[in-house]
Amino acid sequence: MRPLIRRWRRIGMRSIIVCASIHHGNTLKLAKAIAEILEARIAEPSEADPREIAEYDLAGFGSGIYYGRHHETILKFAERLPRVHGLPAFVFSTSGLPRIPLIHDYHKPLIEILEGKGFRVLGEFTCRGYSTHGPLRAFGGINRGRPDDRDLERARRFAEEILEKLEELRRSRS
């Protein structure tokens, strides 16, 4: 186990992941892989109280991507969050189509809401997910088997990178 992960556990930092995984459980698979590293609580938007998010040391927000945006339950949850001062956060998603930041930056609306509430977004992660949404159902969907083991390992590495960024923040405040 890496030293930062041991340190995170030893000092008892608390993290939560608010995840809307609607159709095939794709995004929940990512949330579980990330939570494994962060020892985070995973909650659906309907289970989490926006006012309690400020009690955590780190908050993650994710869902599948629908028509170029996170699921409306995550966006509405984010809009109900209280104002915070620099609370570290991250966003993640699964999508049938690739993310092309200049054309199709589907994390942007959620990040803008979070930053507008005072969160400090430390990173973002996305990977392909199995999708049978809309007309794709007629063809059996796309990205069958995704996220796969490689995607989940990348999600774990992303969580480790978030821990590294948290450590940098801690050092800069000392």
PyMOL commands that set and color helices and strands:
alter all, ss='L'
color gray80, all
select helices_A, chain A and resi 3-10+26-38+50-55+72-79+101-104+108-116+134-139+149-173
alter helices_A, ss='H'
color red, helices_A
select strands_A, chain A and resi 15-20+41-43+58-66+69-70+88-95+120-128
alter strands_A, ss='S'
color yellow, strands_A
deselect
rebuild
show_as cartoon
